[in-house]
Amino acid sequence: MTTAIHARNLTRHYGSTKAVDGIDLDIPAGRIVGLIGPNGAGKTTALKAVLGLTRYRGRLKVLGRRPDRDRRKLMEDVCFIADVAVLPRWARVHQIIALTERLHPRFSKERCLHYLQGTKIQQKSKIKALSKGMIVQLHLALVMAIDAKLLILDEPTLGLDILFRKRFYSNLLNEYFNEGRTIIITTHQVEEVEHILTDLVFIKNGRLVLNETMDAIQGRYCEVMARPGQIEQARALGPIHERVLFGRHIFLFDRAERASLAELGETQRPSVADLFVALMGEEYESTEGVA
Amino acid sequence: MNRRIFSTLWSLMQRELWESPGSFKWTPAGIIALTIFFVAVGLIFSLRVDNELVFTLDAIRQFSTVDMEQKRLFMSGALFAVSAMFFQIMLLVLLFYLSSCLYDERKDRSILFWKSLPVSDSMTVMSKLLTACLLAPLLYLAAVIITQLVLLATASVYGFMAGVNPLTTFWLPAQLPNLWTIMALGLVVQALWLLPVYAWLMFCSSWAPRVPILVAVIVPAIVAMLQHVWSLLLSFSTPDTNIGWIILKRLGSGMLPNNISWQVGGNGETEMADVEFSQDVFMSYSNSLEYLARPDMWLGLAVAAVLLAGAIWFRRRAADS
């Protein structure tokens, strides 16, 4: 099994801010990893380190290369959308496609045009004349037309309508993804990606909070909607989170015995969003009033 | 491998043309139009004072009888003069282009897209430098050639009307191949001579937080001022050399590509009276090549190399914030 990303004690400080604070991470090839975290958690900085866009301390190998030394070589096998709307605004659509074709040995113009079908993007349009959503569509088409080993998408669907988002994720899974490829996605719209992920990584304050495969998460975490009389019993089992929905108390347990949970009430597997709130929540709950 | 480097460089340079059509396409095209417009206005005006073109055609007939040496001096001189405006405006355009070439991509964040392509930072910086040093001169030279051909064609029409042979009167004395080679050589030498200035602009462009051209002007200006203050305080005199003056002198002496042989302040003692007015003043390879033999030239290239390395260093870290 080849390793797409191998990081040990990956660290990046900006002044006294610890954007990434000693991350250990191994991502094997052929996974779709969701990198989830609140704003300012260090997601983007960690990805920048992987892409050779920032300096870092610690050990980091991406597809066997050091990104800070060998960005050019690395970019033949890695493609990314680091942020929305960074396509050069002066360029025309056909110019940007032609340039990518000439500068990237693994880019296929046909595939790019294929992904552009059904969008309203005209070859002659200037990028500054496109809407924000159309620029994202174009960027996604460019990136997916590259036969890369590692695809990194930082908030790829910001500003896109639901129809396109759905289509994009289904394209990503059905047409783009295969065992040789690794995809890393960060997004705030967790519900949309959760069914395509194979791995989940939570990051907070520059540190990893969770790093598991989806299968392991399903085995590990369990949610119980406790019957009204059994709330105290449930609390006694040490849930990691408790929330109230329509008057019903819902508890989230980490590595608890299924059989004893089933006695408390209806069990279900937690959604990524619920897990996120449970594991990262305190900050959010304390800032809720502000937001 | 080498082929790939070339094609990458070429694609990147074409990218520069796409990004700045105003600087490299419309400006030279505009100067062509303007030059031809003024010539046309001049000709129309001469039609009004010189009704039957009697004097004009007479002058042409006169001109056709002077000896070849005189014709050459006049023709190549006139065509050279035509080129001067193109190359001076080009220099101005290049100063702005170079000072923004590494700044704009940071400002609009498109650097994140460019960095997602397998192109190294040194390659990117080189492509922008080569655009300024080779591609832009080539395009402006093409514009000059077009203008010269149009002017010669116009002159030929008048020549026919005057009943003289345009070929021997205008075209041969113009020595076009010779003229164009000298201009091309002059442009390359000019680019080398100005390389430290170009590199300085790119260096500022690679890190300045805003308005890089202002930074590029203000930094040497402040250094020059401090140098003056220091010198005045220390020895109560103005300094012998001064960074601002050095830069201005270099810009001034590099202004005319084919380096009219009186060097601006070469040793500070050039006088107009010393300039012998023959076509050697501008039609000479040695004038251009002479620049290559100067220690100043090589010193400048060394400075440029350091500044370019700095620009590449900053470009590598540009997305890191």
HADDOCK unambig.tbl for C-alpha pairs under 7 A between the chains (distance, minus, plus):
assign (segid A and resid 53 and name CA) (segid B and resid 317 and name CA) 6.93 0.50 0.50
assign (segid A and resid 53 and name CA) (segid B and resid 319 and name CA) 5.77 0.50 0.50
assign (segid A and resid 53 and name CA) (segid B and resid 320 and name CA) 5.92 0.50 0.50
assign (segid A and resid 54 and name CA) (segid B and resid 317 and name CA) 6.64 0.50 0.50
assign (segid A and resid 54 and name CA) (segid B and resid 319 and name CA) 6.97 0.50 0.50
assign (segid A and resid 54 and name CA) (segid B and resid 320 and name CA) 4.79 0.50 0.50
assign (segid A and resid 72 and name CA) (segid B and resid 118 and name CA) 4.43 0.50 0.50
assign (segid A and resid 72 and name CA) (segid B and resid 119 and name CA) 5.32 0.50 0.50
assign (segid A and resid 72 and name CA) (segid B and resid 120 and name CA) 5.13 0.50 0.50
assign (segid A and resid 73 and name CA) (segid B and resid 118 and name CA) 6.26 0.50 0.50
assign (segid A and resid 75 and name CA) (segid B and resid 116 and name CA) 6.21 0.50 0.50
assign (segid A and resid 75 and name CA) (segid B and resid 117 and name CA) 5.89 0.50 0.50
assign (segid A and resid 75 and name CA) (segid B and resid 118 and name CA) 4.64 0.50 0.50
assign (segid A and resid 76 and name CA) (segid B and resid 118 and name CA) 5.40 0.50 0.50
assign (segid A and resid 79 and name CA) (segid B and resid 116 and name CA) 6.09 0.50 0.50
assign (segid A and resid 80 and name CA) (segid B and resid 116 and name CA) 6.30 0.50 0.50
assign (segid A and resid 82 and name CA) (segid B and resid 112 and name CA) 6.70 0.50 0.50
assign (segid A and resid 86 and name CA) (segid B and resid 109 and name CA) 5.53 0.50 0.50
assign (segid A and resid 86 and name CA) (segid B and resid 110 and name CA) 4.46 0.50 0.50
assign (segid A and resid 86 and name CA) (segid B and resid 112 and name CA) 6.41 0.50 0.50
assign (segid A and resid 86 and name CA) (segid B and resid 113 and name CA) 6.01 0.50 0.50
assign (segid A and resid 87 and name CA) (segid B and resid 110 and name CA) 5.28 0.50 0.50
assign (segid A and resid 87 and name CA) (segid B and resid 113 and name CA) 5.94 0.50 0.50
assign (segid A and resid 88 and name CA) (segid B and resid 110 and name CA) 5.01 0.50 0.50
assign (segid A and resid 90 and name CA) (segid B and resid 19 and name CA) 6.12 0.50 0.50
assign (segid A and resid 91 and name CA) (segid B and resid 19 and name CA) 6.70 0.50 0.50
assign (segid A and resid 99 and name CA) (segid B and resid 11 and name CA) 6.81 0.50 0.50
assign (segid A and resid 102 and name CA) (segid B and resid 11 and name CA) 6.85 0.50 0.50
assign (segid A and resid 103 and name CA) (segid B and resid 8 and name CA) 6.07 0.50 0.50
assign (segid A and resid 103 and name CA) (segid B and resid 117 and name CA) 6.80 0.50 0.50
assign (segid A and resid 103 and name CA) (segid B and resid 118 and name CA) 6.99 0.50 0.50
assign (segid A and resid 104 and name CA) (segid B and resid 117 and name CA) 6.29 0.50 0.50
assign (segid A and resid 104 and name CA) (segid B and resid 118 and name CA) 6.33 0.50 0.50
